[in-house]
Amino acid sequence: MDSVHQARRVVSHGHPSRPGSPSNQRKPAYSPVVEYGWRRAIVSLAVITATLLEIIDTTIVNVALPNIQGNFGVSVDQGAWVVTGYIIANVVIIPISPWLQERFGRRAYYITSILLFTFASVMCGLSGSFGELVFWRLVQGVGGGGLISTSQAILRETYPLKEQGKAQGIFSLGVIVGPALGPVLGGLITDNASWRWAFFINIPVGLLAAAAVYAVLRNPSAPQKNKRLDWVGLGLLAMGLGSLQYVLDQGQQFDWFADPNIRIFALLAAGGLVGFVFRTLRSRFPVVDLHVLRYREVAVGSLLGAALGVSLYGSVLILPQYVQNSLNFTATLSGETILVRAAAIGILTPLAAVLAMRGRLDARWQVFTGFVLLGVSNWMLASVTTSDSSFWTFGAALIVSGVGLSQIFVPLSIAVLGAVPPKDAASAAAFFNLARQVGGSIATAVLVTVLVRGVTHHQADLGSAVTLHAQAVQQFLQGNGGEHSVTGLQHLANLVTQQAYILSYADTARLTAILTLVLAPLVVLMRRPRAGGPVTVE
């Protein structure tokens, strides 16, 4: 019996269904596209490769931004659009990915997303002006956004129910390790080649992934050619999410609501999202199925996913800024610092997947423990932020962070996706991944605000304590040309500014720790997932 027929007879524990079972008994749902052997290996490799491409590209450009700004002669504010444009396109396309999969077929949509992402990468690398680069980053974000939730849904349905821990473990390697690999690759490229190679490296990998998907991926259902779309709802969603992302990314640079443009986009975000919810709940052809939130695990899991995004993306933004600006790390060394955490994640994620899959531990307590470890690690980072910190000063904190992250994603994914029948898997995956992305965006905006305003606050506090009558100040000036030396006074001012930045970096780490620890108890609102158990249709 081939794998297709076998998959259609698989039930909760991998045994063929028995004829003659009572018709009124609840039957476990199954996936019609379960794969085995070499086909499963190729699907898994192609999906994790595509996921890594999308996730890495979110962070790889961050390190190359100074070079891009210098190449095109644009300011820091303008340069930020290279990142902002990509993320805006991501958050708009992720929620409608389930509809696109059903309308055009998952296989066709997934291949198109990979090829669009790859083509846009080529055009980004060839851009002759800054406007061109931002445009193609938007296009790249459309292709990349179609990969995340689709990848998770593909892996969920490629593996049988009893191996869902393995499926989500594979996916987590892309989602959790990817943000850490981005700065490493970005640093190596920035230090040794042109920033354009941050985009060109996607070409061979993207083409291979598309070829593999074309060869082996099957559709779970036939494309619904007549599936209609609520274009008004789509417009409201795009307006709401796009405007929200603009406010989050640009708010700090323009002093938030003191700027009229930020106020306008904030109103557009609120109006678009509220209008979208009302429109969608009444629409006969909703572009996003909000009813999937009736599953408690999806609602709570998405909130926890947002909290995960805070630690996952927030630290990747703040820590490199600290080590490069205050400790003078090179871009490569900065990326290697984040890689310490990625190594811990890569080693321990398979163990977390095994524990979640076999039910040896309550997956909820795995998630809780992971969030507690994340909180502890961020508090540790706050205590080691000093002017004389070295590479390994951060080692213990980053390893603890890696251990925590490894214990969150797989159990949480199993709890969220295991709570819904296969027909709702794509919508659940979309919400879960969107929550993580938006959580990361909110974290970035909040942490940058805390960092910038904290510097001003700490400068004022430190400045008030630095007087010419203080013995420590006199000793410092005597060692730098005397109290009337302009050079000595300049060095003193620089020292105050440096210490203000260090204290502000510590503030961001403590805030992340508190937020993570406060949200950790939400796991009690979720039901205990049954390892390998079926999703039953009520």
C-alpha positions as CSV (number, residue, x, y, z in Angstrom):
1,M,0.0,0.0,0.0
2,D,1.5,3.3,-1.0
3,S,2.0,6.2,1.4
4,V,-1.1,8.1,0.2
5,H,-3.5,5.3,0.9
6,Q,-1.7,4.5,4.1
7,A,-2.0,8.1,5.3
8,R,-5.7,8.0,4.7
9,R,-6.1,5.1,7.1
10,V,-3.8,6.5,9.8
11,V,-5.5,7.3,13.1
12,S,-4.3,8.7,16.3
13,H,-1.6,6.1,17.1
14,G,-0.7,5.1,13.6
15,H,-2.9,2.0,13.3
16,P,-5.3,1.5,10.4
17,S,-8.9,2.3,11.2
18,R,-11.1,-0.7,12.0
19,P,-14.2,-1.2,9.9
20,G,-17.5,-1.5,11.7
21,S,-16.7,1.1,14.4
22,P,-19.7,2.9,15.8
23,S,-20.9,5.6,13.4
24,N,-21.6,8.0,16.3
25,Q,-18.1,7.8,17.8
26,R,-15.9,10.8,17.3
27,K,-13.3,10.0,14.6
28,P,-9.9,11.5,14.7
29,A,-8.9,13.8,11.9
30,Y,-6.0,12.9,9.7
31,S,-3.9,14.5,7.0
32,P,-4.3,13.2,3.5
33,V,-0.7,14.2,2.6
34,V,1.3,12.4,5.2
35,E,4.7,11.5,3.7
36,Y,7.3,8.8,4.6
37,G,10.8,8.0,3.7
38,W,12.7,10.1,1.1
39,R,9.7,12.1,0.2
40,R,9.2,13.3,3.8
41,A,13.0,14.1,4.0
42,I,12.9,16.3,0.9
43,V,9.7,18.1,1.9
44,S,11.2,18.8,5.4
45,L,14.5,20.0,3.9
46,A,12.8,22.3,1.4
47,V,10.4,23.8,4.0
48,I,13.1,24.4,6.6
49,T,15.3,26.0,3.9
50,A,12.6,28.3,2.8
51,T,11.7,29.2,6.4
52,L,15.4,30.0,7.1
53,L,15.6,32.2,4.1
54,E,12.6,34.3,5.2
55,I,13.6,34.5,8.9
56,I,17.3,35.3,8.3
57,D,16.4,38.1,5.8
58,T,14.5,39.8,8.6
59,T,17.8,40.4,10.5
60,I,20.6,40.0,8.1
61,V,20.1,43.5,6.6
62,N,20.3,45.2,10.1
63,V,24.1,44.8,10.2
64,A,24.5,46.0,6.6
65,L,22.3,49.1,7.1
66,P,25.2,51.5,7.8
67,N,26.9,50.4,4.5
68,I,23.6,50.8,2.6
69,Q,23.0,54.2,4.0
70,G,26.5,55.3,3.0
71,N,26.3,53.8,-0.4
72,F,23.1,55.7,-1.3
73,G,23.8,58.8,0.8
74,V,20.6,58.5,2.9
75,S,20.0,59.3,6.6
76,V,19.4,56.7,9.4
77,D,15.7,57.5,9.3
78,Q,15.5,56.9,5.6
79,G,17.7,53.8,5.8
80,A,15.3,52.2,8.3
81,W,12.8,51.8,5.4
82,V,14.9,48.9,4.1
83,V,13.8,47.0,7.2
84,T,10.4,48.6,7.7
85,G,9.2,47.9,4.2
86,Y,10.0,44.3,4.4
87,I,8.2,43.8,7.8
88,I,5.1,45.8,6.6
89,A,4.7,43.5,3.6
90,N,5.2,40.5,6.0
91,V,2.5,41.4,8.5
92,V,0.0,42.2,5.7
93,I,0.4,38.9,3.8
94,I,0.6,36.5,6.7
95,P,-3.0,36.7,7.7
96,I,-4.3,36.1,4.2
97,S,-2.0,33.2,3.4
98,P,-4.7,30.6,4.3
99,W,-7.1,32.1,1.8
100,L,-4.4,32.2,-0.9
101,Q,-3.5,28.6,-0.2
102,E,-7.1,27.5,-0.6
103,R,-7.7,29.6,-3.7
104,F,-4.6,28.7,-5.7
105,G,-3.5,25.5,-4.1
106,R,-0.9,25.2,-1.4
107,R,1.8,23.8,-3.7
108,A,1.4,26.6,-6.3
109,Y,1.2,29.3,-3.7
110,Y,4.3,28.1,-1.8
111,I,6.4,27.8,-5.0
112,T,5.3,31.2,-6.1
113,S,6.2,32.7,-2.8
114,I,9.7,31.2,-2.9
115,L,10.3,32.3,-6.5
116,L,8.9,35.8,-5.8
117,F,11.2,36.1,-2.7
118,T,14.2,34.9,-4.8
119,F,13.5,37.2,-7.7
120,A,13.0,40.2,-5.4
121,S,16.4,39.3,-3.7
122,V,18.1,39.6,-7.1
123,M,16.5,43.0,-7.8
124,C,17.4,44.2,-4.3
125,G,21.0,43.4,-4.9
126,L,20.9,45.1,-8.3
127,S,19.1,48.2,-7.1
128,G,20.7,51.4,-8.5
129,S,18.8,53.8,-6.2
130,F,17.5,53.8,-2.6
131,G,13.9,54.0,-3.9
132,E,14.4,50.9,-6.0
133,L,15.8,49.0,-3.0
134,V,12.8,49.9,-0.8
135,F,10.4,48.9,-3.5
136,W,12.0,45.5,-4.0
137,R,12.2,44.9,-0.3
138,L,8.4,45.3,-0.2
139,V,8.0,42.7,-2.9
140,Q,10.5,40.5,-1.1
141,G,8.4,40.8,2.0
142,V,5.3,39.7,0.1
143,G,7.0,36.5,-0.9
144,G,8.6,36.0,2.5
145,G,5.4,36.5,4.4
146,G,3.8,33.7,2.4
147,L,6.5,31.2,3.6
148,I,6.2,31.3,7.3
149,S,2.7,30.2,8.2
150,T,2.5,28.0,5.1
151,S,5.7,26.2,6.1
152,Q,4.3,25.4,9.5
153,A,1.0,24.1,8.0
154,I,2.9,21.9,5.5
155,L,5.1,20.3,8.2
156,R,2.1,19.7,10.4
157,E,0.3,17.8,7.6
158,T,3.4,16.0,6.3
159,Y,4.0,14.2,9.6
160,P,1.5,11.8,11.2
161,L,-0.2,12.9,14.4
162,K,2.1,10.9,16.7
163,E,5.1,12.7,15.3
164,Q,3.9,16.3,15.5
165,G,6.7,17.1,18.0
166,K,9.3,16.2,15.4
167,A,7.5,18.3,12.8
168,Q,7.4,21.4,15.0
169,G,11.0,20.8,16.1
170,I,12.1,21.0,12.5
171,F,10.1,24.2,12.0
172,S,11.5,25.8,15.2
173,L,15.0,25.4,13.9
174,G,14.2,27.9,11.2
175,V,12.1,30.3,13.4
176,I,14.3,30.3,16.5
177,V,17.8,29.9,15.1
178,G,17.1,32.1,12.0
179,P,17.1,35.4,13.8
180,A,20.5,34.5,15.4
181,L,22.1,33.4,12.2
182,G,21.1,36.6,10.4
183,P,23.4,39.0,12.3
184,V,26.3,36.4,11.9
185,L,25.9,36.2,8.1
186,G,25.3,40.0,7.9
187,G,28.4,40.7,9.9
188,L,30.6,38.4,7.7
189,I,29.2,39.9,4.5
190,T,29.6,43.5,5.8
191,D,33.2,43.0,6.9
192,N,34.3,40.9,3.8
193,A,32.1,41.8,0.8
194,S,29.5,44.2,-0.5
195,W,26.1,44.6,1.2
196,R,24.5,43.4,-2.1
197,W,25.6,39.8,-1.2
198,A,23.2,39.9,1.7
199,F,20.6,39.5,-1.0
200,F,22.5,37.5,-3.7
201,I,23.1,34.6,-1.3
202,N,19.4,33.9,-1.4
203,I,19.5,33.0,-5.1
204,P,20.9,29.4,-5.2
205,V,19.2,28.4,-2.0
206,G,15.8,29.8,-3.1
207,L,16.0,28.0,-6.5
208,L,16.9,24.7,-4.9
209,A,14.0,25.0,-2.4
210,A,11.6,25.8,-5.2
211,A,12.7,22.8,-7.3
212,A,12.4,20.5,-4.3
213,V,8.9,21.7,-3.5
214,Y,7.8,21.4,-7.1
215,A,9.1,17.8,-7.2
216,V,7.5,16.4,-4.0
217,L,4.9,18.6,-2.4
218,R,1.3,17.6,-2.7
219,N,-1.9,19.7,-2.2
220,P,-4.0,18.6,0.9
221,S,-7.1,19.6,-1.2
222,A,-7.9,20.8,-4.7
223,P,-7.7,24.6,-5.4
224,Q,-11.0,26.3,-4.9
225,K,-11.1,28.3,-8.1
226,N,-14.4,29.9,-7.2
227,K,-13.4,30.9,-3.7
228,R,-14.4,34.6,-3.4
229,L,-12.5,37.3,-1.6
230,D,-13.8,40.1,0.6
231,W,-11.8,42.9,-1.1
232,V,-13.1,45.5,1.4
233,G,-12.0,43.4,4.3
234,L,-8.6,42.9,2.7
235,G,-8.2,46.7,2.2
236,L,-9.1,47.4,5.8
237,L,-6.6,44.7,7.0
238,A,-3.8,46.1,4.8
239,M,-4.5,49.6,6.0
240,G,-4.7,48.6,9.6
241,L,-1.6,46.4,9.8
242,G,0.5,48.5,7.4
243,S,-0.2,51.7,9.4
244,L,0.4,50.0,12.7
245,Q,3.8,48.7,11.5
246,Y,4.7,52.2,10.3
247,V,3.8,53.7,13.7
248,L,5.9,51.1,15.5
249,D,8.9,51.4,13.3
250,Q,8.9,55.2,12.8
251,G,7.4,56.4,16.1
252,Q,10.5,56.9,18.1
253,Q,12.3,58.7,15.3
254,F,9.5,61.3,15.1
255,D,8.8,61.6,18.9
256,W,5.6,59.5,18.6
257,F,2.3,61.4,18.8
258,A,4.1,64.8,18.7
259,D,4.4,64.2,15.0
260,P,1.2,64.7,12.9
261,N,2.1,61.9,10.5
262,I,2.3,59.4,13.4
263,R,-1.0,60.6,14.7
264,I,-2.6,60.1,11.2
265,F,-1.2,56.6,10.8
266,A,-2.2,55.7,14.4
267,L,-5.8,56.6,13.5
268,L,-5.6,54.7,10.3
269,A,-4.3,51.7,12.1
270,A,-7.1,51.8,14.7
271,G,-9.8,52.5,12.2
272,G,-8.6,49.8,9.8
273,L,-8.3,47.0,12.3
274,V,-11.6,47.8,14.1
275,G,-13.3,48.0,10.7
276,F,-11.7,44.8,9.6
277,V,-13.0,42.9,12.6
278,F,-16.6,44.1,12.2
279,R,-16.5,43.5,8.4
280,T,-15.0,40.1,8.7
281,L,-17.4,38.8,11.4
282,R,-20.3,39.7,9.1
283,S,-18.8,38.7,5.7
284,R,-19.9,35.6,3.8
285,F,-16.4,35.4,2.3
286,P,-13.9,36.5,5.0
287,V,-10.3,36.8,3.9
288,V,-9.3,35.8,7.4
289,D,-11.2,33.3,9.5
290,L,-11.4,35.0,12.9
291,H,-13.5,32.2,14.3
292,V,-10.4,30.1,14.8
293,L,-9.8,32.2,17.9
294,R,-12.7,30.3,19.5
295,Y,-10.1,27.7,20.2
296,R,-8.7,28.7,23.6
297,E,-5.2,27.3,22.7
298,V,-5.0,29.5,19.6
299,A,-6.0,32.7,21.4
300,V,-3.7,32.1,24.4
301,G,-1.0,30.6,22.3
302,S,-0.9,33.6,20.0
303,L,-0.5,35.9,23.0
304,L,2.4,33.8,24.2
305,G,3.8,33.8,20.7
306,A,3.8,37.6,20.9
307,A,5.7,37.4,24.2
308,L,8.1,35.0,22.5
309,G,8.7,37.6,19.7
310,V,9.7,40.1,22.4
311,S,12.7,38.0,23.5
312,L,13.4,36.5,20.1
313,Y,13.6,39.8,18.1
314,G,14.2,42.4,20.9
315,S,17.5,41.0,22.1
316,V,18.7,40.5,18.5
317,L,18.2,44.3,18.0
318,I,19.5,45.6,21.3
319,L,22.5,43.4,22.1
320,P,24.3,44.0,18.8
321,Q,23.8,47.8,19.3
322,Y,25.3,47.6,22.8
323,V,28.4,45.5,21.9
324,Q,29.2,47.4,18.7
325,N,28.6,50.9,20.0
326,S,29.8,50.6,23.6
327,L,32.3,47.8,23.4
328,N,33.6,48.3,19.9
329,F,32.9,44.8,18.7
330,T,33.2,44.2,15.0
331,A,30.0,43.3,13.0
332,T,31.2,39.7,12.8
333,L,32.0,39.4,16.5
334,S,28.6,40.9,17.3
335,G,26.9,38.3,15.2
336,E,29.0,35.5,16.8
337,T,27.8,36.7,20.2
338,I,24.2,36.0,19.2
339,L,25.4,32.7,17.8
340,V,26.1,31.4,21.3
341,R,22.4,31.4,22.0
342,A,21.6,29.8,18.6
343,A,24.0,26.9,19.5
344,A,22.1,26.2,22.7
345,I,18.8,26.3,20.8
346,G,20.1,23.9,18.1
347,I,21.4,21.4,20.6
348,L,18.4,21.3,22.9
349,T,15.4,21.8,20.6
350,P,15.4,18.1,19.5
351,L,15.2,17.1,23.2
352,A,12.3,19.5,23.7
353,A,10.6,17.9,20.7
354,V,11.1,14.4,22.0
355,L,9.7,15.3,25.5
356,A,6.7,17.1,24.0
357,M,6.0,14.3,21.5
358,R,6.2,11.5,24.0
359,G,4.2,13.3,26.7
360,R,6.9,12.7,29.3
361,L,6.3,16.2,30.5
362,D,3.2,18.4,30.5
363,A,4.0,20.7,27.5
364,R,2.5,23.6,29.4
365,W,5.2,23.4,32.0
366,Q,7.9,23.1,29.4
367,V,6.6,26.5,28.0
368,F,6.4,28.0,31.5
369,T,9.9,26.9,32.3
370,G,11.2,28.3,29.0
371,F,9.6,31.7,29.7
372,V,11.1,31.8,33.3
373,L,14.5,31.0,31.9
374,L,14.1,33.8,29.3
375,G,13.3,36.2,32.1
376,V,16.3,35.0,34.2
377,S,18.6,35.3,31.2
378,N,17.5,38.9,30.5
379,W,18.0,39.8,34.1
380,M,21.5,38.3,33.9
381,L,22.2,40.4,30.8
382,A,21.2,43.5,32.7
383,S,23.7,42.8,35.4
384,V,26.7,42.2,33.1
385,T,26.3,45.4,30.9
386,T,29.5,47.2,31.8
387,S,32.1,49.2,29.8
388,D,34.7,46.4,30.2
389,S,32.5,43.5,29.2
390,S,34.0,40.9,26.8
391,F,32.7,38.3,24.4
392,W,32.3,35.6,27.1
393,T,30.9,37.9,29.6
394,F,27.5,37.3,27.9
395,G,28.1,33.5,27.5
396,A,26.1,32.3,30.6
397,A,23.1,34.6,30.0
398,L,22.9,33.7,26.3
399,I,23.1,30.0,27.0
400,V,20.3,30.2,29.6
401,S,18.3,32.2,27.0
402,G,19.0,29.5,24.4
403,V,17.8,26.8,26.8
404,G,14.6,28.7,27.5
405,L,13.8,29.3,23.8
406,S,14.4,25.7,23.0
407,Q,11.7,24.7,25.5
408,I,9.0,27.1,24.2
409,F,8.4,26.9,20.5
410,V,7.9,23.1,19.9
411,P,5.5,22.5,22.9
412,L,3.6,25.8,22.2
413,S,3.2,24.9,18.5
414,I,1.9,21.5,19.4
415,A,-0.6,22.9,21.9
416,V,-1.8,25.5,19.4
417,L,-2.0,23.4,16.2
418,G,-3.0,20.3,18.0
419,A,-6.2,22.1,19.3
420,V,-7.7,22.6,15.8
421,P,-8.9,20.2,13.1
422,P,-6.8,20.1,9.8
423,K,-9.2,22.4,8.0
424,D,-8.3,25.2,10.5
425,A,-4.6,24.4,10.7
426,A,-3.6,27.1,8.2
427,S,-5.6,29.8,9.9
428,A,-4.2,28.8,13.4
429,A,-0.6,28.8,12.0
430,A,-1.2,32.2,10.4
431,F,-2.4,33.8,13.7
432,F,0.4,32.2,15.7
433,N,3.1,33.4,13.3
434,L,1.5,36.9,12.9
435,A,1.4,37.3,16.7
436,R,5.1,36.5,17.0
437,Q,5.9,38.9,14.2
438,V,3.8,41.7,15.6
439,G,5.1,41.0,19.1
440,G,8.6,41.4,17.8
441,S,7.7,44.7,16.1
442,I,6.1,46.1,19.3
443,A,9.1,45.0,21.3
444,T,11.5,46.7,18.9
445,A,9.5,50.0,19.1
446,V,9.2,49.9,22.9
447,L,12.8,48.8,23.5
448,V,14.2,51.5,21.2
449,T,12.1,54.1,22.9
450,V,13.3,52.9,26.4
451,L,16.9,52.9,25.1
452,V,16.8,56.4,23.6
453,R,14.9,58.1,26.4
454,G,16.8,56.2,29.1
455,V,20.1,57.7,27.7
456,T,18.7,61.2,28.2
457,H,17.5,60.3,31.7
458,H,20.8,58.7,32.8
459,Q,22.9,61.5,31.3
460,A,21.0,64.0,33.4
461,D,21.4,61.9,36.6
462,L,25.1,61.2,36.0
463,G,25.8,64.8,34.9
464,S,24.4,66.1,38.2
465,A,26.8,63.9,40.1
466,V,29.8,64.9,38.0
467,T,31.2,68.1,39.5
468,L,34.7,69.5,39.6
469,H,34.6,69.3,43.4
470,A,34.2,65.5,43.3
471,Q,37.5,63.7,44.1
472,A,37.0,61.0,41.4
473,V,36.3,63.7,38.8
474,Q,39.5,65.6,39.8
475,Q,41.6,62.5,39.6
476,F,40.2,61.7,36.1
477,L,40.9,65.2,34.8
478,Q,44.4,65.2,36.2
479,G,45.1,62.0,34.3
480,N,43.7,63.7,31.1
481,G,45.5,67.1,31.0
482,G,44.0,68.8,34.0
483,E,40.7,70.3,34.9
484,H,41.1,73.2,32.5
485,S,42.0,70.9,29.6
486,V,39.4,70.9,26.8
487,T,40.5,67.3,25.9
488,G,40.0,66.2,29.5
489,L,36.6,67.7,29.7
490,Q,35.6,66.1,26.4
491,H,36.8,62.7,27.6
492,L,34.7,63.2,30.7
493,A,31.6,64.0,28.7
494,N,32.2,61.0,26.5
495,L,32.5,58.8,29.6
496,V,29.2,60.1,31.0
497,T,27.5,59.4,27.7
498,Q,29.0,55.9,27.4
499,Q,27.8,55.1,31.0
500,A,24.4,56.5,30.2
501,Y,24.1,54.2,27.2
502,I,25.2,51.2,29.3
503,L,22.6,51.9,32.0
504,S,19.9,52.3,29.4
505,Y,20.8,49.0,27.7
506,A,20.5,47.4,31.1
507,D,17.0,49.0,31.5
508,T,15.9,47.3,28.2
509,A,17.1,43.9,29.4
510,R,15.2,44.3,32.7
511,L,12.1,45.4,31.0
512,T,12.2,42.3,28.7
513,A,12.8,40.1,31.8
514,I,9.8,41.6,33.6
515,L,7.4,41.3,30.6
516,T,8.5,37.7,30.0
517,L,8.0,36.6,33.6
518,V,4.6,38.4,33.9
519,L,3.2,36.6,30.8
520,A,4.6,33.2,31.7
521,P,1.6,32.1,33.9
522,L,-0.8,32.4,30.9
523,V,0.1,28.8,30.1
524,V,-2.4,27.7,32.8
525,L,-5.2,28.9,30.6
526,M,-4.4,26.2,28.0
527,R,-5.5,22.6,28.1
528,R,-2.8,19.9,28.4
529,P,-2.0,18.7,24.9
530,R,-2.1,15.0,24.3
531,A,1.1,13.9,22.7
532,G,0.4,12.2,19.4
533,G,-3.3,12.4,20.2
534,P,-5.8,13.1,17.5
535,V,-7.6,16.3,16.8
536,T,-11.2,15.4,17.1
537,V,-14.0,17.2,15.2
538,E,-16.8,18.2,17.4
